Amino acid sequence: MEKFISFDEIKKSLEKKETDCRAIVQYYLTNIQTKAHLNAFVEVYEQSALTQADLINEKLANGNAGKLAGMVIGIKDVLCYSGHESNASSKILQGFESQFTTTAIQRLLDEDAIVIGRLNCDEFGMGSSNENSAHGNVLNAADESRVPGGSSGGSAVAVQANLCTVSLGTDTGGSVRQPAAFTGVIGMKPTYSRVSRWGLIAYASSFDCIGVFSHTVKDNALVMQIMAGHDEYDSTSSRKSVLPYSQLLHFDKKAKVAYLKETLDSPALQPEIKANTLAVLDKLKSEGHSVEEVSFPLLDFILPTYYILTTAEASSNLSRFDGVKYGYRTPNAHNLESMYKLTRSEGFGEEVKRRIMLGTFVLSASYYDAYFTKAQKVRRLIKDYTENLLNEFDYIIMPTTPSTAFKFGEHSGDPVAMYLEDLFTVQASVSGVPAISLPNGKDESGMPIGLQVICNSFKEAELYAFSNYLTELTS
């Protein structure tokens, strides 16, 4: 079977009866088996995916199949899927089988998408390299000695290596966009509240977003429009109407674009990434768009604000994992107190324990106002400043990451260096606005470079249309 890059290709092949859903699933299963060493999948749902495929073939024959009939998706291992194990790539949730399905996944299933398996990630979504997983490292298919990015590394590689049509990840501070940049695929984080978080194993509840990886903007937009919308199970989900993003991809206006001086002047920025970003800005200028340099004086405060708030939320969210009701329980306990302590000490990985301790510290009575309260105030300033810029400009363009994919172990001994990999992605997360990473060439080592585009809240339709235009402009 030929290699499918887009869902449009799959649909055309189905319409011409050149293939069927079972053959498509079998094609991806073969790829997964051939590339098993990449370690993208934690578990492959071979039998259930083939059963789904047969049912959808019947629907296609009867003319009542859903919009996603023939689309094969992989899901990050923090998204619950009823009757299947979900353990957030952590030892502490070993053996936990979900009793319900994430709303976003259910909406895709209702349109006849086929779920082929769950994907490796950094434990509880905490990491920028996928080196923190209880299931081991995921390898970057472009260079297997390099990381795929994190935390949704398995989701990115599954699309990069053509192991599924699209995949779902989660983005708390860049965990969809950063691995998308490292692997040369498209990664979208929607507006906070645009997609229900019901069924997402929480890391930081006021930041977490379910996002999409794909080869094409159209596929990304289609999946997003189906997932998005209010959910009665998630009180934070927005009631704003959802537009048919995939049908609104035509872009024919002159855009007003800003780029942040501080991002391109950053000493951490790899020269090739700077050059490729400037090349896109020059192309936009030559096409008659307004491109203007602006300053963002709060850039240095975004990363510390993000880590103070997310570790505090993680400390609270992860307190439920104690070995009492489900998941891992230490065999070495001699009383109740030791059971709690040893279960959490043995069950959580080093990075998760580090963030829980940081979060517990900033929430403690002596430091709550000095750190947590102050960080909330700074978050509001960052959000207001970003939104003011986006009221003046249609889009903000910047690199997705300061560097291309680094080698395994390169930042393992230096948590601060690892955290700096999120330098350019956390602004959209702290502000709650949508952002997308698009492929933007390669560096001299052949590693993919990402271009990030940000726009104002709930303007996903405009962001997808402009992104589609940019991919055509730079191809």
C-alpha positions in Angstrom: 0.0 0.0 0.0 1.2 3.5 -0.8 2.3 5.9 2.0 -0.6 8.1 3.2 0.4 11.6 4.2 -3.0 13.2 4.6 -6.6 12.1 5.4 -7.7 13.4 2.0 -5.5 10.8 0.4 -7.1 8.1 2.5 -10.6 9.3 1.7 -9.9 9.4 -2.0 -8.5 5.8 -1.9 -11.6 4.7 0.0 -14.0 6.4 -2.4 -12.2 4.7 -5.4 -12.4 1.4 -3.5 -8.6 1.0 -3.9 -8.4 0.1 -0.2 -10.6 -0.3 2.9 -10.4 0.5 6.6 -9.0 -2.9 7.6 -6.2 -2.6 5.0 -5.4 0.9 6.3 -5.2 -0.2 9.9 -3.0 -3.2 8.8 -0.7 -0.8 6.9 -0.2 1.2 10.1 0.2 -1.9 12.3 3.0 -3.1 9.9 4.7 0.3 10.2 4.4 0.2 14.0 5.9 -3.3 14.1 8.7 -2.3 11.7 9.6 0.8 13.7 9.0 -0.6 17.1 12.5 0.3 18.2 11.4 4.0 18.1 9.4 3.2 21.2 6.6 5.6 20.3 3.8 3.2 21.3 3.3 2.0 24.9 0.5 -0.3 23.8 -1.0 -1.2 20.4 -4.7 -1.9 20.2 -4.4 -4.3 17.3 -7.6 -6.4 17.7 -9.9 -3.5 18.7 -8.5 -1.3 15.9 -9.2 -4.1 13.3 -12.7 -4.7 14.8 -13.4 -0.9 14.6 -12.2 -1.0 11.0 -14.6 -3.8 10.0 -17.5 -1.9 11.6 -16.6 1.3 9.7 -16.3 -0.7 6.4 -19.9 -1.7 6.9 -20.9 1.9 7.6 -19.1 3.0 4.4 -20.9 0.4 2.4 -24.2 1.6 3.9 -23.4 5.3 3.3 -23.7 6.3 6.9 -20.0 6.6 8.0 -18.8 9.5 10.0 -16.5 12.4 8.9 -13.4 10.6 10.1 -14.0 7.2 8.6 -10.6 5.8 7.7 -8.6 8.1 10.0 -6.3 6.2 12.3 -5.2 8.0 15.5 -2.8 7.5 18.4 -3.5 8.9 21.8 -1.0 10.1 24.4 -0.8 8.0 27.5 -2.4 10.7 29.7 -5.8 10.4 27.9 -8.3 7.9 29.3 -9.9 5.4 27.0 -12.5 3.1 28.6 -11.5 -0.5 28.9 -7.8 0.3 28.2 -4.9 1.0 30.5 -3.9 4.6 31.1 -0.8 5.2 33.3 0.6 8.6 32.2 3.9 6.7 31.5 4.4 6.4 35.3 5.1 3.4 37.5 2.6 4.8 40.1 -0.4 4.1 37.7 0.8 0.7 36.7 -2.1 -1.6 35.8 -4.7 1.2 36.0 -7.6 0.6 33.5 -9.7 3.6 32.7 -13.5 3.4 33.4 -14.4 6.1 31.0 -13.3 7.8 27.7 -11.9 11.3 27.4 -14.5 13.6 25.8 -12.1 14.6 23.0 -11.5 11.0 22.1 -15.2 10.0 22.3 -16.1 12.8 19.9 -13.5 11.4 17.4 -14.8 7.9 17.9 -18.3 9.1 17.2 -17.2 10.3 13.8 -15.6 6.9 13.2 -11.9 7.6 13.8 -10.0 4.4 14.7 -7.8 4.4 17.8 -4.7 2.3 17.2 -2.9 2.6 20.5 -1.5 4.7 23.3 1.7 6.7 23.0 4.7 7.1 25.1 5.3 10.5 26.9 7.2 12.1 29.8 5.7 11.0 33.1 2.5 12.9 33.8 3.5 15.3 30.9 6.5 16.6 32.8 9.5 17.0 30.6 10.9 18.4 27.3 12.7 15.4 25.9 10.6 12.2 26.6 13.5 11.0 28.8 11.3 10.9 31.9 9.0 8.0 30.9 8.6 4.8 32.9 8.5 3.1 29.4 11.9 4.3 28.3 13.0 6.9 25.7 11.3 7.6 22.4 13.7 8.0 19.5 13.5 10.8 17.0 13.1 9.2 13.6 15.2 11.9 11.9 18.2 11.0 14.1 17.8 8.2 16.6 20.6 9.6 18.8 18.4 12.7 19.5 15.3 13.3 21.6 11.9 13.8 20.0 11.0 16.5 22.4 8.4 16.3 25.2 6.3 15.7 26.8 4.3 14.3 23.9 7.3 12.7 22.2 5.6 9.5 21.3 2.7 11.4 19.7 5.1 13.5 17.6 7.1 10.5 16.4 4.0 8.5 15.6 3.0 11.1 13.0 6.7 11.7 11.9 7.3 8.0 11.3 3.8 7.5 9.7 2.6 5.1 12.4 -0.9 6.8 12.4 -2.7 9.5 10.4 -2.9 12.0 13.3 -2.2 11.8 17.0 -3.4 13.5 20.2 -1.0 15.1 22.6 -1.3 17.5 25.5 0.3 20.9 25.8 0.8 22.5 29.3 3.8 24.7 28.4 4.8 23.6 24.9 4.4 19.8 25.0 2.7 19.6 21.6 4.5 22.4 19.8 8.1 21.7 21.0 8.1 18.0 19.9 6.3 19.0 16.7 9.3 21.3 16.0 11.8 18.6 16.9 10.2 16.1 14.5 9.2 18.3 11.6 5.4 17.9 11.9 2.5 20.3 12.7 1.5 20.6 16.3 -1.4 22.8 17.5 -2.3 24.0 21.0 -5.9 25.5 21.1 -7.2 28.3 23.3 -7.4 27.1 26.9 -11.0 25.8 27.4 -11.6 25.3 23.7 -11.3 21.5 24.1 -12.7 19.7 27.2 -10.1 18.3 29.6 -12.5 15.6 30.8 -10.5 12.4 30.9 -7.1 14.1 30.8 -4.9 12.9 33.7 -4.1 16.4 35.1 -0.7 17.9 35.4 -1.5 21.6 35.8 -5.2 22.2 35.4 -5.2 25.9 34.5 -2.7 25.2 31.7 -3.4 21.7 30.3 -4.8 21.6 26.7 -5.4 18.6 24.4 -3.7 19.3 21.1 -3.2 17.7 17.7 -0.2 16.4 15.6 -0.5 16.0 11.9 1.3 16.2 8.5 -1.2 18.8 7.1 -3.0 21.8 8.4 -6.3 20.6 7.0 -6.1 17.3 9.0 -5.2 19.2 12.1 -8.1 21.6 11.7 -10.6 18.8 11.0 -9.7 16.9 14.2 -9.7 20.1 16.2 -13.2 21.2 15.1 -14.6 17.8 16.0 -13.0 17.7 19.5 -13.7 21.3 20.4 -16.8 22.7 22.1 -18.6 22.8 25.5 -18.7 19.7 27.6 -21.0 19.3 30.6 -18.4 17.2 32.3 -15.8 20.1 32.2 -17.1 23.3 33.8 -14.0 25.2 32.4 -14.9 24.3 28.8 -16.0 27.3 26.7 -19.6 27.6 25.4 -18.4 29.7 22.4 -19.5 28.2 19.1 -17.0 26.1 17.1 -16.4 27.0 13.5 -15.7 24.4 10.7 -12.0 25.2 10.7 -11.1 22.7 8.0 -13.5 24.5 5.5 -12.1 28.0 6.3 -8.5 27.5 5.2 -8.5 30.0 2.3 -6.4 33.1 3.3 -6.6 36.1 1.0 -6.0 39.2 3.2 -2.9 41.2 4.1 -1.9 40.3 7.7 -0.4 42.5 10.3 2.4 40.4 11.9 4.6 41.1 14.9 7.8 39.3 15.9 9.4 39.6 19.3 12.8 41.3 19.3 13.8 39.4 22.5 13.3 36.0 20.9 15.5 36.6 17.9 18.1 38.3 20.0 18.2 35.5 22.6 21.8 34.2 23.1 20.2 30.7 23.4 18.8 30.8 19.8 20.5 28.5 17.3 21.8 30.6 14.3 20.0 28.4 11.7 16.7 28.8 13.5 17.1 32.6 13.5 18.0 32.6 9.8 15.0 30.5 8.8 12.6 32.5 11.0 13.9 35.8 9.4 13.5 34.2 5.9 9.8 33.6 6.6 9.4 37.2 7.8 11.1 38.5 4.7 8.8 36.4 2.5 5.8 37.8 4.2 7.1 41.4 3.7 7.7 40.6 0.0 4.1 39.4 -0.3 2.9 42.8 1.0 2.1 41.9 4.6 2.9 44.2 7.4 5.8 42.8 9.5 6.9 44.7 12.6 9.5 44.1 15.3 8.0 44.6 18.8 9.5 44.3 22.3 8.2 42.0 25.0 9.9 43.2 28.2 8.3 40.4 30.3 9.9 37.6 28.4 12.4 36.8 31.2 9.6 36.4 33.7 7.4 34.0 31.7 9.4 30.8 32.4 9.8 31.3 36.2 6.1 32.2 36.4 5.1 29.1 34.5 7.2 26.8 36.7 6.0 28.3 39.9 2.3 27.9 39.0 2.5 24.5 37.2 4.5 22.9 40.0 2.1 24.2 42.6 -0.8 22.7 40.6 1.1 19.5 40.1 1.7 19.2 43.8 -2.1 19.4 44.4 -3.2 17.2 41.4 -0.7 14.4 42.1 -1.6 14.1 45.8 -4.3 11.6 44.8 -1.8 9.0 43.7 -1.1 7.3 47.1 -1.4 3.6 46.5 -4.7 3.3 48.4 -7.3 2.8 45.7 -5.5 2.1 42.4 -2.1 1.9 40.8 1.2 0.9 42.3 1.5 0.1 46.0 4.8 -0.6 47.7 5.4 -4.1 48.9 7.8 -2.8 51.5 5.4 -1.0 53.8 5.1 -1.8 57.5 2.4 0.7 58.5 0.1 3.2 56.9 2.6 6.1 57.0 5.4 4.1 55.3 2.9 2.8 52.7 2.2 6.4 51.6 5.8 7.5 51.7 7.3 4.5 50.0 4.6 4.2 47.4 5.1 7.8 46.2 8.9 7.6 46.5 9.1 4.4 44.5 6.2 5.1 42.1 7.1 8.6 40.9 10.2 9.3 38.7 12.8 11.9 39.7 11.5 14.8 37.6 7.9 14.4 38.9 9.2 14.2 42.5 11.3 17.4 41.9 8.2 19.3 40.6 6.0 18.0 43.4 8.5 19.2 46.0 8.9 22.6 44.3 5.2 23.0 44.1 4.7 22.0 47.8 7.4 24.6 48.7 5.8 27.5 46.9 2.4 26.6 48.4 3.7 26.4 51.9 2.4 29.0 54.4 5.7 30.8 54.7 6.2 31.2 50.9 2.7 31.2 49.4 2.4 35.0 49.0 6.1 35.5 48.1 5.9 33.0 45.2 2.4 31.6 44.3 0.4 34.8 44.8 3.1 36.9 43.1 3.3 34.5 40.1 -0.5 34.7 39.6 -0.2 38.5 39.4 2.7 38.3 36.9 0.7 35.8 34.9 -2.1 38.4 34.6 0.5 41.0 33.4 1.9 38.6 30.8 -1.6 37.6 29.6 -2.7 41.3 29.3 0.5 42.3 27.5 0.1 39.4 25.0 -3.5 40.2 24.4 -2.8 43.9 23.9 -0.2 42.9 21.2 -2.7 40.6 19.6 -5.4 43.3 19.6 -2.9 45.4 17.6 -1.5 42.6 15.4 -3.2 39.6 13.8 -0.3 37.2 14.6 2.9 36.9 16.5 5.6 34.8 14.9 8.7 33.4 16.7 10.8 30.3 16.7 9.1 27.3 18.4 12.3 26.3 20.2 15.7 27.9 20.8 17.5 24.8 19.4 16.8 21.8 17.3 16.6 18.3 18.9 19.5 17.7 21.2 21.2 14.4 22.0 20.0 12.0 24.7 21.5 12.8 28.0 22.7 16.3 26.9 20.5 18.2 29.5 19.7 15.3 31.9 22.0 16.5 34.6 20.9 20.2 34.4 17.1 20.7 35.0 17.4 24.4 34.3 18.9 23.8 30.8 16.0 21.4 30.2 13.4 24.0 31.3 15.0 26.6 29.0 13.8 24.4 26.0 10.3 25.8 26.8 11.6 29.4 26.6 9.5 30.3 23.5 6.4 28.1 24.0 5.3 29.1 27.5 4.1 32.5 26.5 1.0 31.1 24.8 0.4 28.7 27.7 0.6 31.3 30.4 -1.6 33.6 28.3 -4.1 30.8 27.3 -4.0 31.8 23.6 -3.8 29.3 20.7 -0.4 28.6 19.1 0.8 26.3 16.3 4.2 25.0 15.3 4.9 24.5 11.6 7.9 22.9 9.9 10.4 25.5 8.8 13.3 23.8 7.1 16.3 21.9 8.7 19.6 22.8 10.3 23.0 21.8 9.0 22.7 18.4 10.8 19.4 17.7 9.0 17.3 18.2 12.1 13.8 19.9 11.7 13.2 23.5 12.7 9.9 24.8 13.9 8.1 28.1 13.3 5.6 29.2 15.9 2.5 31.3 15.2 0.3 32.8 17.9 -3.0 34.6 17.7 -5.8 35.8 20.0 -8.1 33.6 22.0 -10.7 31.6 20.1 -9.3 32.6 16.7 -8.3 29.1 15.7 -10.0 29.5 12.3 -7.8 32.5 11.5 -4.7 30.7 12.9 -5.3 27.6 10.7 -6.0 29.7 7.6 -2.8 31.7 8.1 -0.8 28.5 8.9 -2.1 26.9 5.7 -1.0 30.0 3.8 2.5 29.9 5.4 3.0 26.2 4.6 2.3 27.0 0.9 4.5 30.1 1.0 7.5 28.3 2.5 7.2 25.0 0.7 
